[in-house]
Amino acid sequence: MRAAIKEVIEYGLARLLLKTFGVLPRRIALPAAATVAWLGFHLARRQRQAGLRNLQLAMPALDQAERERILRGCFQNLGRLLVEFSHFPELTKGNISEFVVHDGLENYLEGLRRGRGVIFMTAHFGAWELSSFAHSVYGYPLKFIVRPIDNPRVESLISQYRTIGGNVPIQRKSAARDIIRALRQNQAVGILFDQNTTRDEGVFVDFFGVPAATTTAIATFALRTGAAVLPGFLIWEKSLGKHRLQFDPPVKLVETGDLAHDVAENTRLFNQILEGYVRKYPDQWLWIHRRWKTRPEGEESIY
């Protein structure tokens, strides 16, 4: 009974947030979300502590005031994400350029031209839900891997928003088969690769100079299928009041013929690419995730 009540309450809150921020004009919704973000920074003690610890590890030269400034920006970024996600139903091919501009679309098209599929290598950066959504509204739908939300009602609600533009979710339980099929049909697949993983599912490669358990999925699928790996990140440009969806040229992969070596080296390269973006736009990455939670055998917990 308690679980059922909890499920209903969570669904109600999620629906209320989406409806409330979706109805508000952006000029009102963004400041309102900034207020919610300010409250989140002060109330979410565990996440705030994790974020400050991550910044201490990644950028030890920064003083405490600068780390807090970046972390406040991280919470503000989450507020922007909430607003943009809430407004998905009103985005169309006719108005999407008012909110998101493409930068490097030719790189995405080059990846498709190769004919072996495209892996959209991305992260919890900027309003990340908007990146693949905007791309689909522009006319380039893709498939993306999802980790189902525990509450099925909330999962259904979120999925309705995510798929409005034609994007198709891939469930983790059938991910390998569905990803390979999509790439062999020269489709695009989005993979978020910046979260902590287990020792069994990843390899330890440096991220900000600290070994981080990182998924090998992108490197494995790219080497197996020949798919183009395309770094793509959504960047908030405050001066423009718009998001910029930037696609870099396809990554030149390390291919020596030694699969284990190549997987590790390419995964290391992917982390370096992401680190470059995070260093440039530090307040737009999800610092509150315990990125370095999994440690090499025998090493003490960082947190």
Secondary structure by P-SEA (a helix, b strand, c coil): caaaaaaaaaaaaaaaaaaaaaacccaaaaaaaaaaaaaaaacaaaaaaaaaaaaaaacccccaaaaaaaaaaaaaaaaaaaaaaaaccccccccccccccccaaaaaaaaaaaccbbbbcccccccccaaaaaaaaacccbbbbbcccccaaaaaaaaaaaaccbbbbbbccaaaaaaaaaaaabbbbbbbcccccccccbbbbbcccccccccaaaaaaaaacbbbbbbbbbbbcccccbbbbccccccccccccaaaaaaaaaaaaaaaaaaaaaaaccccccccccccccccccccccc
